[in-house]
Amino acid sequence: MLVQQISPALSKEIRISEKRKDAIFSAAIHQKTKASSQKRSYNLRSIILVNWQNQ
């Protein structure tokens, strides 16, 4: 890997920033899945409501 050739302090910084990037990325994914699951439950609720009104 290329990081080991750079000075240890810098490689440590790079690793930390990579971790932070991963954390931000996973948080973003979590938000997205949370939003989509909320939307799904909302859609389900409206479908149930429509079916109930049609009876």
Phi and psi restraints in degrees (range 20) as a CNS / XPLOR table:
assign (resid 1 and name C) (resid 2 and name N)
       (resid 2 and name CA) (resid 2 and name C) 1.0 -72.8 20.0 2
assign (resid 2 and name N) (resid 2 and name CA)
       (resid 2 and name C) (resid 3 and name N) 1.0 -29.2 20.0 2
assign (resid 2 and name C) (resid 3 and name N)
       (resid 3 and name CA) (resid 3 and name C) 1.0 -62.2 20.0 2
assign (resid 3 and name N) (resid 3 and name CA)
       (resid 3 and name C) (resid 4 and name N) 1.0 -38.2 20.0 2
assign (resid 3 and name C) (resid 4 and name N)
       (resid 4 and name CA) (resid 4 and name C) 1.0 -63.7 20.0 2
assign (resid 4 and name N) (resid 4 and name CA)
       (resid 4 and name C) (resid 5 and name N) 1.0 -25.0 20.0 2
assign (resid 4 and name C) (resid 5 and name N)
       (resid 5 and name CA) (resid 5 and name C) 1.0 -75.8 20.0 2
assign (resid 5 and name N) (resid 5 and name CA)
       (resid 5 and name C) (resid 6 and name N) 1.0 -24.4 20.0 2
assign (resid 5 and name C) (resid 6 and name N)
       (resid 6 and name CA) (resid 6 and name C) 1.0 -79.0 20.0 2
assign (resid 6 and name N) (resid 6 and name CA)
       (resid 6 and name C) (resid 7 and name N) 1.0 166.4 20.0 2
assign (resid 6 and name C) (resid 7 and name N)
       (resid 7 and name CA) (resid 7 and name C) 1.0 -60.1 20.0 2
assign (resid 7 and name N) (resid 7 and name CA)
       (resid 7 and name C) (resid 8 and name N) 1.0 147.1 20.0 2
assign (resid 7 and name C) (resid 8 and name N)
       (resid 8 and name CA) (resid 8 and name C) 1.0 -54.9 20.0 2
assign (resid 8 and name N) (resid 8 and name CA)
       (resid 8 and name C) (resid 9 and name N) 1.0 -40.5 20.0 2
assign (resid 8 and name C) (resid 9 and name N)
       (resid 9 and name CA) (resid 9 and name C) 1.0 -62.5 20.0 2
assign (resid 9 and name N) (resid 9 and name CA)
       (resid 9 and name C) (resid 10 and name N) 1.0 -44.2 20.0 2
assign (resid 9 and name C) (resid 10 and name N)
       (resid 10 and name CA) (resid 10 and name C) 1.0 -66.6 20.0 2
assign (resid 10 and name N) (resid 10 and name CA)
       (resid 10 and name C) (resid 11 and name N) 1.0 -41.4 20.0 2
assign (resid 10 and name C) (resid 11 and name N)
       (resid 11 and name CA) (resid 11 and name C) 1.0 -64.2 20.0 2
assign (resid 11 and name N) (resid 11 and name CA)
       (resid 11 and name C) (resid 12 and name N) 1.0 -34.8 20.0 2
assign (resid 11 and name C) (resid 12 and name N)
       (resid 12 and name CA) (resid 12 and name C) 1.0 -64.6 20.0 2
assign (resid 12 and name N) (resid 12 and name CA)
       (resid 12 and name C) (resid 13 and name N) 1.0 -45.0 20.0 2
assign (resid 12 and name C) (resid 13 and name N)
       (resid 13 and name CA) (resid 13 and name C) 1.0 -57.0 20.0 2
assign (resid 13 and name N) (resid 13 and name CA)
       (resid 13 and name C) (resid 14 and name N) 1.0 -46.1 20.0 2
assign (resid 13 and name C) (resid 14 and name N)
       (resid 14 and name CA) (resid 14 and name C) 1.0 -60.8 20.0 2
assign (resid 14 and name N) (resid 14 and name CA)
       (resid 14 and name C) (resid 15 and name N) 1.0 -44.4 20.0 2
assign (resid 14 and name C) (resid 15 and name N)
       (resid 15 and name CA) (resid 15 and name C) 1.0 -61.4 20.0 2
assign (resid 15 and name N) (resid 15 and name CA)
       (resid 15 and name C) (resid 16 and name N) 1.0 -42.7 20.0 2
assign (resid 15 and name C) (resid 16 and name N)
       (resid 16 and name CA) (resid 16 and name C) 1.0 -62.4 20.0 2
assign (resid 16 and name N) (resid 16 and name CA)
       (resid 16 and name C) (resid 17 and name N) 1.0 -45.3 20.0 2
assign (resid 16 and name C) (resid 17 and name N)
       (resid 17 and name CA) (resid 17 and name C) 1.0 -65.7 20.0 2
assign (resid 17 and name N) (resid 17 and name CA)
       (resid 17 and name C) (resid 18 and name N) 1.0 -34.7 20.0 2
assign (resid 17 and name C) (resid 18 and name N)
       (resid 18 and name CA) (resid 18 and name C) 1.0 -62.2 20.0 2
assign (resid 18 and name N) (resid 18 and name CA)
       (resid 18 and name C) (resid 19 and name N) 1.0 -45.9 20.0 2
assign (resid 18 and name C) (resid 19 and name N)
       (resid 19 and name CA) (resid 19 and name C) 1.0 -59.4 20.0 2
assign (resid 19 and name N) (resid 19 and name CA)
       (resid 19 and name C) (resid 20 and name N) 1.0 -44.5 20.0 2
assign (resid 19 and name C) (resid 20 and name N)
       (resid 20 and name CA) (resid 20 and name C) 1.0 -62.6 20.0 2
assign (resid 20 and name N) (resid 20 and name CA)
       (resid 20 and name C) (resid 21 and name N) 1.0 -41.9 20.0 2
assign (resid 20 and name C) (resid 21 and name N)
       (resid 21 and name CA) (resid 21 and name C) 1.0 -60.7 20.0 2
assign (resid 21 and name N) (resid 21 and name CA)
       (resid 21 and name C) (resid 22 and name N) 1.0 -44.7 20.0 2
assign (resid 21 and name C) (resid 22 and name N)
       (resid 22 and name CA) (resid 22 and name C) 1.0 -60.5 20.0 2
assign (resid 22 and name N) (resid 22 and name CA)
       (resid 22 and name C) (resid 23 and name N) 1.0 -42.4 20.0 2
assign (resid 22 and name C) (resid 23 and name N)
       (resid 23 and name CA) (resid 23 and name C) 1.0 -62.8 20.0 2
assign (resid 23 and name N) (resid 23 and name CA)
       (resid 23 and name C) (resid 24 and name N) 1.0 -45.3 20.0 2
assign (resid 23 and name C) (resid 24 and name N)
       (resid 24 and name CA) (resid 24 and name C) 1.0 -62.8 20.0 2
assign (resid 24 and name N) (resid 24 and name CA)
       (resid 24 and name C) (resid 25 and name N) 1.0 -42.7 20.0 2
assign (resid 24 and name C) (resid 25 and name N)
       (resid 25 and name CA) (resid 25 and name C) 1.0 -62.6 20.0 2
assign (resid 25 and name N) (resid 25 and name CA)
       (resid 25 and name C) (resid 26 and name N) 1.0 -46.8 20.0 2
assign (resid 25 and name C) (resid 26 and name N)
       (resid 26 and name CA) (resid 26 and name C) 1.0 -66.8 20.0 2
assign (resid 26 and name N) (resid 26 and name CA)
       (resid 26 and name C) (resid 27 and name N) 1.0 -34.6 20.0 2
assign (resid 26 and name C) (resid 27 and name N)
       (resid 27 and name CA) (resid 27 and name C) 1.0 -64.6 20.0 2
assign (resid 27 and name N) (resid 27 and name CA)
       (resid 27 and name C) (resid 28 and name N) 1.0 -41.1 20.0 2
assign (resid 27 and name C) (resid 28 and name N)
       (resid 28 and name CA) (resid 28 and name C) 1.0 -63.4 20.0 2
assign (resid 28 and name N) (resid 28 and name CA)
       (resid 28 and name C) (resid 29 and name N) 1.0 -43.1 20.0 2
assign (resid 28 and name C) (resid 29 and name N)
       (resid 29 and name CA) (resid 29 and name C) 1.0 -62.3 20.0 2
assign (resid 29 and name N) (resid 29 and name CA)
       (resid 29 and name C) (resid 30 and name N) 1.0 -42.9 20.0 2
assign (resid 29 and name C) (resid 30 and name N)
       (resid 30 and name CA) (resid 30 and name C) 1.0 -60.1 20.0 2
assign (resid 30 and name N) (resid 30 and name CA)
       (resid 30 and name C) (resid 31 and name N) 1.0 -45.6 20.0 2
assign (resid 30 and name C) (resid 31 and name N)
       (resid 31 and name CA) (resid 31 and name C) 1.0 -59.2 20.0 2
assign (resid 31 and name N) (resid 31 and name CA)
       (resid 31 and name C) (resid 32 and name N) 1.0 -43.0 20.0 2
assign (resid 31 and name C) (resid 32 and name N)
       (resid 32 and name CA) (resid 32 and name C) 1.0 -64.5 20.0 2
assign (resid 32 and name N) (resid 32 and name CA)
       (resid 32 and name C) (resid 33 and name N) 1.0 -46.2 20.0 2
assign (resid 32 and name C) (resid 33 and name N)
       (resid 33 and name CA) (resid 33 and name C) 1.0 -67.4 20.0 2
assign (resid 33 and name N) (resid 33 and name CA)
       (resid 33 and name C) (resid 34 and name N) 1.0 -37.0 20.0 2
assign (resid 33 and name C) (resid 34 and name N)
       (resid 34 and name CA) (resid 34 and name C) 1.0 -61.8 20.0 2
assign (resid 34 and name N) (resid 34 and name CA)
       (resid 34 and name C) (resid 35 and name N) 1.0 -46.3 20.0 2
assign (resid 34 and name C) (resid 35 and name N)
       (resid 35 and name CA) (resid 35 and name C) 1.0 -62.0 20.0 2
assign (resid 35 and name N) (resid 35 and name CA)
       (resid 35 and name C) (resid 36 and name N) 1.0 -43.9 20.0 2
assign (resid 35 and name C) (resid 36 and name N)
       (resid 36 and name CA) (resid 36 and name C) 1.0 -68.7 20.0 2
assign (resid 36 and name N) (resid 36 and name CA)
       (resid 36 and name C) (resid 37 and name N) 1.0 -35.4 20.0 2
assign (resid 36 and name C) (resid 37 and name N)
       (resid 37 and name CA) (resid 37 and name C) 1.0 -69.4 20.0 2
assign (resid 37 and name N) (resid 37 and name CA)
       (resid 37 and name C) (resid 38 and name N) 1.0 -35.9 20.0 2
assign (resid 37 and name C) (resid 38 and name N)
       (resid 38 and name CA) (resid 38 and name C) 1.0 -64.4 20.0 2
assign (resid 38 and name N) (resid 38 and name CA)
       (resid 38 and name C) (resid 39 and name N) 1.0 -41.2 20.0 2
assign (resid 38 and name C) (resid 39 and name N)
       (resid 39 and name CA) (resid 39 and name C) 1.0 -63.9 20.0 2
assign (resid 39 and name N) (resid 39 and name CA)
       (resid 39 and name C) (resid 40 and name N) 1.0 -41.5 20.0 2
assign (resid 39 and name C) (resid 40 and name N)
       (resid 40 and name CA) (resid 40 and name C) 1.0 -61.7 20.0 2
assign (resid 40 and name N) (resid 40 and name CA)
       (resid 40 and name C) (resid 41 and name N) 1.0 -45.9 20.0 2
assign (resid 40 and name C) (resid 41 and name N)
       (resid 41 and name CA) (resid 41 and name C) 1.0 -65.7 20.0 2
assign (resid 41 and name N) (resid 41 and name CA)
       (resid 41 and name C) (resid 42 and name N) 1.0 -34.0 20.0 2
assign (resid 41 and name C) (resid 42 and name N)
       (resid 42 and name CA) (resid 42 and name C) 1.0 -65.1 20.0 2
assign (resid 42 and name N) (resid 42 and name CA)
       (resid 42 and name C) (resid 43 and name N) 1.0 -44.2 20.0 2
assign (resid 42 and name C) (resid 43 and name N)
       (resid 43 and name CA) (resid 43 and name C) 1.0 -61.2 20.0 2
assign (resid 43 and name N) (resid 43 and name CA)
       (resid 43 and name C) (resid 44 and name N) 1.0 -42.5 20.0 2
assign (resid 43 and name C) (resid 44 and name N)
       (resid 44 and name CA) (resid 44 and name C) 1.0 -60.6 20.0 2
assign (resid 44 and name N) (resid 44 and name CA)
       (resid 44 and name C) (resid 45 and name N) 1.0 -43.6 20.0 2
assign (resid 44 and name C) (resid 45 and name N)
       (resid 45 and name CA) (resid 45 and name C) 1.0 -61.9 20.0 2
assign (resid 45 and name N) (resid 45 and name CA)
       (resid 45 and name C) (resid 46 and name N) 1.0 -44.2 20.0 2
assign (resid 45 and name C) (resid 46 and name N)
       (resid 46 and name CA) (resid 46 and name C) 1.0 -67.6 20.0 2
assign (resid 46 and name N) (resid 46 and name CA)
       (resid 46 and name C) (resid 47 and name N) 1.0 -35.1 20.0 2
assign (resid 46 and name C) (resid 47 and name N)
       (resid 47 and name CA) (resid 47 and name C) 1.0 -64.0 20.0 2
assign (resid 47 and name N) (resid 47 and name CA)
       (resid 47 and name C) (resid 48 and name N) 1.0 -45.0 20.0 2
assign (resid 47 and name C) (resid 48 and name N)
       (resid 48 and name CA) (resid 48 and name C) 1.0 -60.6 20.0 2
assign (resid 48 and name N) (resid 48 and name CA)
       (resid 48 and name C) (resid 49 and name N) 1.0 -43.1 20.0 2
assign (resid 48 and name C) (resid 49 and name N)
       (resid 49 and name CA) (resid 49 and name C) 1.0 -61.0 20.0 2
assign (resid 49 and name N) (resid 49 and name CA)
       (resid 49 and name C) (resid 50 and name N) 1.0 -45.3 20.0 2
assign (resid 49 and name C) (resid 50 and name N)
       (resid 50 and name CA) (resid 50 and name C) 1.0 -62.5 20.0 2
assign (resid 50 and name N) (resid 50 and name CA)
       (resid 50 and name C) (resid 51 and name N) 1.0 -45.3 20.0 2
assign (resid 50 and name C) (resid 51 and name N)
       (resid 51 and name CA) (resid 51 and name C) 1.0 -61.6 20.0 2
assign (resid 51 and name N) (resid 51 and name CA)
       (resid 51 and name C) (resid 52 and name N) 1.0 -40.1 20.0 2
assign (resid 51 and name C) (resid 52 and name N)
       (resid 52 and name CA) (resid 52 and name C) 1.0 -65.7 20.0 2
assign (resid 52 and name N) (resid 52 and name CA)
       (resid 52 and name C) (resid 53 and name N) 1.0 -39.1 20.0 2
assign (resid 52 and name C) (resid 53 and name N)
       (resid 53 and name CA) (resid 53 and name C) 1.0 -71.4 20.0 2
assign (resid 53 and name N) (resid 53 and name CA)
       (resid 53 and name C) (resid 54 and name N) 1.0 -29.1 20.0 2
assign (resid 53 and name C) (resid 54 and name N)
       (resid 54 and name CA) (resid 54 and name C) 1.0 -75.4 20.0 2
assign (resid 54 and name N) (resid 54 and name CA)
       (resid 54 and name C) (resid 55 and name N) 1.0 -18.7 20.0 2
